[in-house]
């Protein structure tokens, strides 16, 4: 948010000089400006009045520090924190990969700082087409994409990777690059195939990284409903 105004100056062209004050926030807090636009305008206008008096440089720094402190106070206020937009977490994957059980095992209280809005969707073929048609509603403004892969379902591996690719490509079209976490689900340690599954996880990681070099997907998790949810939840912080 940039506020433009003029400061009187007898030596300047037009007897005034241009000045701006800009408020910059992190992408993750972009709603802050829109939610507090009226209050911020009042603060900026008060700052403008002070700066138009041509204060000394040291006084300018003090004026801007006061503005900064006022803005931080608004951000930290209980009122704003109570209406602060929640993060949008999309939990995705084909049908029967274990999205519902995953949601039950990883409770919200293990990651309280995220305040998630969870978007779980079906993964069957018919629903996938509907999903792509309404992709803007499903995927826009996503903060975290959790994509589940059933490590035991070798026959559908290509379909799972294809759905992931199309989802990431859609996000790119929206110019939205959320954090992405790949979860290898149903990697039950007591199964005889557990060792082979671990090797398969490594192979799939390499494939995903080759297919999507522009995405920073450095978080992969092996998950089972028999494991403590804490093992995964630490990755949500």
Order of alpha helices (4+ residues) and beta strands (2+ residues): beta-beta-alpha-alpha-alpha-alpha-beta-alpha-beta-alpha-alpha-beta-alpha-beta-alpha-beta-alpha
